[in-house]
């Protein structure tokens, strides 16, 4: 299975050149990705984020790594995602897969989906360095 990664390269005008890698990236995200579009606004970037994207890298002098975490425990809304900044995306992804599996099981047992989603988001906020919902654009400007 692929590891679709969006690589966002910040421009001086506040927009982004967007690139995509289907098998993830490591040492050189720009070289390991292909162009997807130039001059994207923050809104265009946010509109592109959904559960089909596994990771986002923002390159603006440094590289910030985010895992895209699908929050919807009913698996109905692929746009219900959060971006979790981490220096260890492999560990965060492994933890998230387990958390999400438990959340889906809870919904299948009859626990309210909204309550389960809120619990997922709270657990993610406790685990990640920073968490942003797609309509929260500070991840594009540096959230340190």
TORPA-4810 file (N, C-alpha, C, O; in nm, 3 decimals):
<nodes>
NODE_1_0.085_-0.118_0.000_0.000_0.000_0.000_0.089_0.125_0.000_0.191_0.128_0.070_X
NODE_2_0.053_0.225_-0.076_0.130_0.347_-0.085_0.125_0.430_0.042_0.041_0.408_0.130_X
NODE_3_0.215_0.524_0.050_0.218_0.618_0.162_0.213_0.759_0.101_0.315_0.828_0.096_X
NODE_4_0.096_0.798_0.056_0.082_0.925_-0.016_0.118_1.043_0.074_0.061_1.061_0.182_X
NODE_5_0.214_1.122_0.028_0.266_1.234_0.104_0.257_1.361_0.021_0.300_1.364_-0.095_X
NODE_6_0.200_1.467_0.080_0.203_1.598_0.016_0.326_1.672_0.068_0.349_1.678_0.189_X
NODE_7_0.403_1.728_-0.024_0.520_1.807_0.011_0.489_1.950_-0.030_0.471_1.979_-0.148_X
NODE_8_0.482_2.038_0.068_0.448_2.178_0.044_0.573_2.263_0.059_0.635_2.266_0.165_X
NODE_9_0.608_2.331_-0.048_0.726_2.417_-0.048_0.677_2.562_-0.043_0.612_2.610_-0.136_X
NODE_10_0.709_2.630_0.067_0.662_2.768_0.086_0.730_2.862_-0.013_0.849_2.850_-0.041_X
NODE_11_0.652_2.955_-0.065_0.704_3.059_-0.154_0.706_3.191_-0.079_0.639_3.206_0.023_X
NODE_12_0.783_3.285_-0.128_0.793_3.416_-0.064_0.661_3.492_-0.063_0.640_3.578_0.022_X
NODE_13_0.572_3.461_-0.157_0.444_3.532_-0.165_0.337_3.472_-0.074_0.221_3.512_-0.081_X
NODE_14_0.375_3.376_0.012_0.281_3.316_0.105_0.203_3.199_0.048_0.121_3.139_0.117_X
NODE_15_0.229_3.166_-0.077_0.163_3.052_-0.140_0.256_2.931_-0.134_0.366_2.940_-0.078_X
NODE_16_0.213_2.819_-0.192_0.289_2.696_-0.183_0.296_2.626_-0.317_0.200_2.623_-0.393_X
NODE_17_0.413_2.571_-0.344_0.425_2.477_-0.454_0.399_2.340_-0.392_0.462_2.303_-0.294_X
NODE_18_0.306_2.267_-0.449_0.264_2.139_-0.393_0.320_2.025_-0.477_0.315_2.027_-0.600_X
NODE_19_0.374_1.927_-0.408_0.430_1.809_-0.471_0.368_1.687_-0.406_0.311_1.697_-0.297_X
NODE_20_0.376_1.573_-0.469_0.319_1.450_-0.413_0.417_1.335_-0.433_0.483_1.324_-0.536_X
NODE_21_0.424_1.250_-0.332_0.501_1.125_-0.340_0.406_1.013_-0.301_0.335_1.023_-0.201_X
NODE_22_0.405_0.907_-0.377_0.312_0.797_-0.350_0.371_0.691_-0.259_0.299_0.604_-0.210_X
NODE_23_0.501_0.696_-0.235_0.565_0.595_-0.149_0.639_0.661_-0.034_0.736_0.605_0.017_X
NODE_24_0.596_0.780_0.009_0.660_0.848_0.120_0.790_0.914_0.078_0.834_0.900_-0.036_X
NODE_25_0.849_0.984_0.171_0.976_1.053_0.146_1.063_1.038_0.270_1.014_1.012_0.380_X
NODE_26_1.194_1.057_0.251_1.281_1.058_0.367_1.381_1.172_0.357_1.348_1.284_0.393_X
NODE_27_1.500_1.147_0.309_1.608_1.246_0.315_1.584_1.372_0.232_1.616_1.482_0.276_X
NODE_28_1.529_1.358_0.112_1.512_1.473_0.023_1.369_1.475_-0.031_1.343_1.423_-0.139_X
NODE_29_1.276_1.537_0.044_1.135_1.532_0.005_1.106_1.591_-0.133_1.019_1.541_-0.203_X
NODE_30_1.178_1.695_-0.173_1.151_1.756_-0.303_1.195_1.662_-0.415_1.122_1.643_-0.513_X
NODE_31_1.313_1.604_-0.401_1.364_1.514_-0.505_1.281_1.385_-0.512_1.274_1.322_-0.617_X
NODE_32_1.220_1.346_-0.401_1.145_1.220_-0.397_0.996_1.239_-0.428_0.917_1.147_-0.408_X
NODE_33_0.960_1.355_-0.475_0.820_1.382_-0.507_0.811_1.442_-0.646_0.910_1.485_-0.705_X
NODE_34_0.688_1.445_-0.697_0.668_1.504_-0.830_0.573_1.623_-0.817_0.491_1.627_-0.725_X
NODE_35_0.583_1.720_-0.907_0.497_1.839_-0.899_0.349_1.803_-0.909_0.308_1.718_-0.988_X
NODE_36_0.271_1.872_-0.827_0.126_1.858_-0.830_0.061_1.991_-0.867_-0.045_1.993_-0.931_X
NODE_37_0.123_2.100_-0.827_0.071_2.233_-0.860_0.159_2.342_-0.803_0.232_2.320_-0.706_X
NODE_38_0.152_2.460_-0.864_0.233_2.573_-0.818_0.144_2.686_-0.770_0.035_2.707_-0.823_X
NODE_39_0.191_2.758_-0.670_0.121_2.878_-0.625_-0.010_2.852_-0.554_-0.102_2.933_-0.566_X
NODE_40_-0.022_2.741_-0.482_-0.145_2.709_-0.412_-0.164_2.800_-0.291_-0.068_2.830_-0.220_X
NODE_41_-0.286_2.844_-0.270_-0.320_2.920_-0.149_-0.333_2.823_-0.032_-0.339_2.701_-0.050_X
NODE_42_-0.337_2.879_0.089_-0.360_2.796_0.207_-0.494_2.722_0.196_-0.504_2.606_0.235_X
NODE_43_-0.595_2.789_0.143_-0.727_2.727_0.127_-0.720_2.609_0.030_-0.783_2.506_0.054_X
NODE_44_-0.644_2.623_-0.078_-0.631_2.513_-0.175_-0.561_2.393_-0.111_-0.597_2.278_-0.137_X
NODE_45_-0.461_2.421_-0.030_-0.392_2.312_0.041_-0.490_2.242_0.134_-0.498_2.119_0.135_X
NODE_46_-0.563_2.319_0.212_-0.659_2.260_0.307_-0.765_2.178_0.234_-0.806_2.072_0.283_X
NODE_47_-0.809_2.225_0.118_-0.911_2.152_0.042_-0.859_2.019_-0.011_-0.938_1.928_-0.038_X
NODE_48_-0.729_2.005_-0.025_-0.668_1.883_-0.079_-0.651_1.775_0.029_-0.629_1.658_-0.004_X
NODE_49_-0.662_1.813_0.156_-0.636_1.719_0.265_-0.757_1.632_0.293_-0.867_1.681_0.316_X
NODE_50_-0.735_1.503_0.292_-0.838_1.407_0.330_-0.768_1.278_0.373_-0.646_1.272_0.380_X
NODE_51_-0.847_1.176_0.402_-0.793_1.051_0.455_-0.709_0.973_0.355_-0.646_0.874_0.392_X
NODE_52_-0.706_1.014_0.228_-0.622_0.945_0.130_-0.476_0.990_0.137_-0.389_0.930_0.073_X
NODE_53_-0.449_1.094_0.215_-0.313_1.144_0.234_-0.264_1.093_0.369_-0.333_1.107_0.470_X
NODE_54_-0.146_1.034_0.371_-0.091_0.981_0.496_-0.006_1.084_0.570_-0.005_1.088_0.693_X
NODE_55_0.065_1.169_0.494_0.157_1.262_0.559_0.163_1.393_0.480_0.135_1.397_0.360_X
NODE_56_0.201_1.499_0.551_0.224_1.630_0.492_0.359_1.679_0.543_0.387_1.672_0.663_X
NODE_57_0.442_1.728_0.452_0.568_1.792_0.490_0.561_1.935_0.444_0.527_1.963_0.329_X
NODE_58_0.594_2.027_0.533_0.598_2.169_0.499_0.745_2.210_0.501_0.812_2.202_0.604_X
NODE_59_0.793_2.255_0.385_0.933_2.296_0.371_0.937_2.448_0.358_0.894_2.504_0.258_X
NODE_60_0.988_2.513_0.462_0.996_2.660_0.461_1.122_2.706_0.534_1.116_2.792_0.622_X
NODE_61_1.233_2.649_0.496_1.359_2.675_0.564_1.394_2.559_0.656_1.512_2.527_0.674_X
NODE_62_1.295_2.496_0.711_1.310_2.370_0.784_1.203_2.276_0.727_1.127_2.315_0.639_X
NODE_63_1.198_2.156_0.777_1.096_2.062_0.732_1.014_2.020_0.854_1.068_1.965_0.950_X
NODE_64_0.884_2.047_0.847_0.792_2.002_0.953_0.712_1.886_0.899_0.658_1.892_0.788_X
NODE_65_0.704_1.780_0.977_0.635_1.658_0.936_0.504_1.644_1.012_0.499_1.663_1.134_X
NODE_66_0.399_1.610_0.939_0.268_1.589_0.997_0.213_1.456_0.950_0.226_1.420_0.833_X
NODE_67_0.152_1.383_1.040_0.073_1.266_1.004_-0.070_1.314_0.985_-0.120_1.395_1.063_X
NODE_68_-0.135_1.265_0.882_-0.276_1.296_0.860_-0.355_1.184_0.927_-0.343_1.067_0.889_X
NODE_69_-0.434_1.221_1.026_-0.507_1.123_1.107_-0.657_1.136_1.082_-0.716_1.241_1.107_X
NODE_70_-0.716_1.031_1.033_-0.858_1.027_1.003_-0.935_1.011_1.133_-0.923_0.909_1.200_X
NODE_71_-1.013_1.111_1.168_-1.083_1.113_1.296_-1.216_1.039_1.295_-1.257_0.987_1.399_X
NODE_72_-1.285_1.032_1.183_-1.420_0.978_1.179_-1.422_0.828_1.209_-1.378_0.749_1.126_X
NODE_73_-1.472_0.787_1.328_-1.471_0.645_1.362_-1.578_0.564_1.290_-1.581_0.442_1.301_X
NODE_74_-1.668_0.631_1.215_-1.766_0.558_1.135_-1.714_0.529_0.994_-1.776_0.454_0.919_X
NODE_75_-1.601_0.588_0.960_-1.536_0.572_0.829_-1.622_0.623_0.715_-1.613_0.573_0.603_X
NODE_76_-1.708_0.723_0.743_-1.795_0.779_0.641_-1.744_0.910_0.580_-1.772_0.938_0.464_X
NODE_77_-1.669_0.989_0.657_-1.628_1.122_0.613_-1.477_1.130_0.596_-1.406_1.153_0.694_X
NODE_78_-1.425_1.112_0.473_-1.280_1.114_0.453_-1.217_1.252_0.472_-1.094_1.263_0.476_X
NODE_79_-1.298_1.357_0.483_-1.241_1.491_0.505_-1.228_1.524_0.653_-1.177_1.631_0.687_X
NODE_80_-1.273_1.437_0.742_-1.264_1.460_0.886_-1.127_1.413_0.935_-1.113_1.303_0.989_X
NODE_81_-1.027_1.499_0.914_-0.890_1.464_0.947_-0.828_1.569_1.039_-0.878_1.681_1.050_X
NODE_82_-0.720_1.530_1.104_-0.637_1.622_1.182_-0.494_1.600_1.137_-0.456_1.491_1.094_X
NODE_83_-0.414_1.706_1.147_-0.272_1.697_1.115_-0.195_1.701_1.245_-0.208_1.796_1.324_X
NODE_84_-0.114_1.599_1.268_-0.038_1.586_1.392_0.110_1.601_1.363_0.169_1.519_1.293_X
NODE_85_0.171_1.709_1.417_0.314_1.731_1.393_0.394_1.639_1.483_0.363_1.622_1.602_X
NODE_86_0.496_1.578_1.425_0.579_1.485_1.498_0.717_1.475_1.434_0.732_1.492_1.313_X
NODE_87_0.816_1.446_1.516_0.949_1.418_1.464_0.966_1.269_1.438_1.067_1.227_1.379_X
NODE_88_0.870_1.189_1.480_0.875_1.044_1.460_0.745_0.995_1.398_0.662_0.936_1.467_X
NODE_89_0.727_1.020_1.268_0.600_0.983_1.205_0.574_0.833_1.205_0.458_0.792_1.208_X
NODE_90_0.676_0.752_1.203_0.655_0.607_1.203_0.590_0.562_1.334_0.495_0.484_1.333_X
NODE_91_0.643_0.610_1.445_0.587_0.573_1.576_0.446_0.629_1.592_0.357_0.559_1.640_X
NODE_92_0.425_0.754_1.553_0.293_0.813_1.567_0.191_0.740_1.480_0.079_0.715_1.523_X
NODE_93_0.230_0.704_1.359_0.139_0.632_1.269_0.102_0.496_1.329_-0.015_0.458_1.326_X
NODE_94_0.199_0.423_1.382_0.170_0.292_1.441_0.074_0.306_1.559_-0.021_0.229_1.573_X
NODE_95_0.099_0.405_1.644_0.011_0.430_1.759_-0.129_0.466_1.710_-0.228_0.416_1.762_X
NODE_96_-0.137_0.553_1.608_-0.266_0.599_1.558_-0.349_0.483_1.500_-0.470_0.477_1.523_X
NODE_97_-0.286_0.394_1.428_-0.358_0.281_1.369_-0.425_0.199_1.480_-0.540_0.157_1.465_X
NODE_98_-0.356_0.178_1.590_-0.414_0.104_1.703_-0.529_0.182_1.767_-0.634_0.125_1.796_X
NODE_99_-0.508_0.311_1.790_-0.613_0.395_1.850_-0.738_0.398_1.763_-0.850_0.384_1.812_X
NODE_100_-0.718_0.415_1.634_-0.830_0.423_1.541_-0.906_0.290_1.536_-1.029_0.288_1.528_X
NODE_101_-0.833_0.180_1.540_-0.897_0.049_1.540_-0.984_0.031_1.664_-1.097_-0.019_1.655_X
NODE_102_-0.933_0.071_1.780_-1.012_0.063_1.903_-1.135_0.153_1.894_-1.243_0.117_1.941_X
NODE_103_-1.119_0.270_1.834_-1.231_0.364_1.821_-1.340_0.305_1.730_-1.459_0.314_1.762_X
NODE_104_-1.301_0.248_1.620_-1.399_0.187_1.529_-1.471_0.071_1.597_-1.592_0.053_1.580_X
NODE_105_-1.398_-0.008_1.676_-1.459_-0.117_1.751_-1.561_-0.064_1.852_-1.667_-0.123_1.870_X
NODE_106_-1.528_0.047_1.917_-1.621_0.106_2.015_-1.751_0.149_1.948_-1.859_0.126_2.003_X
NODE_107_-1.742_0.211_1.833_-1.861_0.252_1.759_-1.943_0.129_1.719_-2.065_0.131_1.726_X
NODE_108_-1.875_0.025_1.676_-1.945_-0.099_1.638_-2.019_-0.160_1.758_-2.120_-0.227_1.741_X
NODE_109_-1.967_-0.137_1.880_-2.034_-0.186_2.001_-2.146_-0.095_2.047_-2.216_-0.127_2.143_X
NODE_110_-2.164_0.019_1.979_-2.275_0.107_2.011_-2.240_0.235_2.084_-2.330_0.311_2.120_X
NODE_111_-2.112_0.262_2.107_-2.071_0.388_2.169_-2.095_0.502_2.069_-2.070_0.486_1.950_X
NODE_112_-2.142_0.615_2.118_-2.172_0.731_2.033_-2.048_0.773_1.953_-1.941_0.794_2.009_X
NODE_113_-2.064_0.786_1.821_-1.952_0.819_1.733_-1.890_0.954_1.766_-1.768_0.969_1.758_X
NODE_114_-1.972_1.052_1.803_-1.918_1.184_1.839_-1.831_1.179_1.963_-1.727_1.244_1.969_X
NODE_115_-1.873_1.101_2.060_-1.795_1.085_2.183_-1.662_1.016_2.152_-1.557_1.055_2.203_X
NODE_116_-1.668_0.913_2.068_-1.547_0.841_2.031_-1.452_0.932_1.954_-1.331_0.931_1.979_X
NODE_117_-1.505_1.011_1.861_-1.422_1.104_1.784_-1.353_1.204_1.876_-1.234_1.231_1.861_X
NODE_118_-1.430_1.260_1.972_-1.371_1.355_2.066_-1.259_1.292_2.146_-1.157_1.355_2.173_X
NODE_119_-1.277_1.165_2.184_-1.172_1.094_2.256_-1.049_1.071_2.172_-0.936_1.082_2.221_X
NODE_120_-1.069_1.039_2.044_-0.957_1.023_1.952_-0.877_1.153_1.940_-0.754_1.152_1.947_X
NODE_121_-0.948_1.262_1.923_-0.880_1.391_1.907_-0.805_1.429_2.034_-0.693_1.479_2.026_X
NODE_122_-0.863_1.405_2.150_-0.795_1.434_2.277_-0.670_1.349_2.293_-0.565_1.399_2.334_X
NODE_123_-0.679_1.220_2.260_-0.562_1.133_2.270_-0.453_1.177_2.175_-0.335_1.173_2.210_X
NODE_124_-0.491_1.219_2.055_-0.394_1.267_1.957_-0.325_1.394_2.008_-0.204_1.408_1.993_X
NODE_125_-0.400_1.484_2.066_-0.341_1.607_2.120_-0.244_1.577_2.234_-0.145_1.649_2.251_X
NODE_126_-0.271_1.473_2.311_-0.179_1.434_2.418_-0.051_1.372_2.364_0.054_1.379_2.428_X
NODE_127_-0.058_1.312_2.247_0.055_1.235_2.193_0.144_1.315_2.099_0.266_1.299_2.101_X
NODE_128_0.086_1.400_2.017_0.162_1.472_1.912_0.221_1.602_1.965_0.179_1.652_2.070_X
NODE_129_0.319_1.656_1.893_0.379_1.783_1.929_0.283_1.899_1.908_0.285_1.996_1.983_X
NODE_130_0.200_1.890_1.806_0.096_1.990_1.776_-0.009_1.920_1.691_0.022_1.829_1.615_X
NODE_131_-0.134_1.963_1.705_-0.244_1.906_1.626_-0.326_2.020_1.568_-0.358_2.116_1.637_X
NODE_132_-0.358_2.007_1.440_-0.438_2.108_1.370_-0.547_2.040_1.291_-0.525_1.937_1.227_X
NODE_133_-0.664_2.098_1.295_-0.771_2.057_1.204_-0.747_2.131_1.072_-0.684_2.236_1.073_X
NODE_134_-0.796_2.079_0.960_-0.765_2.142_0.831_-0.803_2.289_0.820_-0.737_2.363_0.747_X
NODE_135_-0.907_2.333_0.890_-0.943_2.475_0.882_-0.857_2.562_0.972_-0.878_2.683_0.981_X
NODE_136_-0.760_2.501_1.038_-0.666_2.569_1.129_-0.531_2.575_1.056_-0.455_2.479_1.063_X
NODE_137_-0.502_2.685_0.989_-0.388_2.692_0.898_-0.252_2.723_0.959_-0.156_2.733_0.883_X
NODE_138_-0.233_2.738_1.091_-0.099_2.766_1.140_0.005_2.662_1.102_0.124_2.693_1.097_X
NODE_139_-0.038_2.539_1.074_0.060_2.438_1.033_0.130_2.480_0.904_0.241_2.433_0.877_X
NODE_140_0.069_2.567_0.826_0.131_2.613_0.703_0.231_2.725_0.727_0.318_2.750_0.643_X
NODE_141_0.221_2.792_0.840_0.309_2.906_0.868_0.412_2.874_0.974_0.498_2.958_1.002_X
NODE_142_0.407_2.759_1.034_0.499_2.725_1.142_0.426_2.732_1.273_0.382_2.839_1.314_X
NODE_143_0.412_2.621_1.339_0.329_2.614_1.460_0.410_2.593_1.586_0.358_2.541_1.685_X
NODE_144_0.532_2.630_1.584_0.620_2.604_1.698_0.587_2.690_1.816_0.652_2.679_1.920_X
</nodes>
